[in-house]
């Protein structure tokens, strides 16, 4: 069993690194979204609002994709942990 525990530990470490990378990737679209909205608020024009909306929607799509990826990594890790516990 120690081999299985060691392999499970390595697998979980790899998953944690994947989650960490995904969290890091969330920063760029969040920063872009925040900056775009702040700039639109400062520029009081219809064109600025439209650009902010288009950019905001594109960044939201990136955020959703990243969150979905993180969710899949988490679900896979949970399934592996449940299987590992059941095999003990």
N, C-alpha and C positions, 0 to 999 in steps of 0.2 A: 503493500500500500504506500510506502514512502515515495516510490517512484511516481505514483498517481498524484499524490499530494504535491510533489515537486512540479510535475507537469501542470497541474491545476494552478499552482502559484504563478508559474511563468505565463500561463494563458491569461490569468487575471491581471498581471502586471502589463502585459501587452495591451489588454483592453483598456486599462487605466491610461496608458500612454495615448491610445487612440482618442479616448474621451478628452484628455488634456489638449490634444491637438485640435479637436473640434471646438472646444471652448475658446481656444486661442483664435480660431477662425471666425468665431462670432463677433469678435471685437471690431473687425474692419467694417462689416455692414452696419453694425450698431453706431459706430462713430460717424460713418457717412450719413446715415439716416438722421442722426441728431444734428449734425452740422448743416445738412440740407434744410431741415425744418427751421433751424435757427436763422439761417440766411433768408429764407422765404418770409419769416416773420419780420425781419428787418427791412426787406425790400417791399413794400406794400403794393405789388402789382399782380394783375391776373396771370401774366406770363410766368412770374416767379412762383406763384402758387401752383400752376400747372406743372412746371418743371420739378418742383419739390414733390408733387404727388407722383409723377412718373418715376423719379429717382427713388422715392420712398417705397413705391410698390415693388420695384426691382430689388431693392435691398431687403424688403420683407420676404420676397421669394427666396433669396439667398439664406436668410435666417431660418425660414421654415425647412429648407433642404438640410441645413446643418443640424437643426434640432431633430429632424427625422433620422438622420444618420446616428446621432447620439442615442436616440431612443432604441434603434436597432442594436447598437453595440451593447447597451444596457440589458435589453431583453435577451440577447445571446449569452451574455455573462451570467444572467440569472438562470437561464436554462442549464448552462454548464454547471453552475453551483448546485442546482437541484439534482441534476444527474449524479454529480459527485457525491452528494449526501445520500442519495438513494443506493449508490453502489457500495457504500461503507459497510 
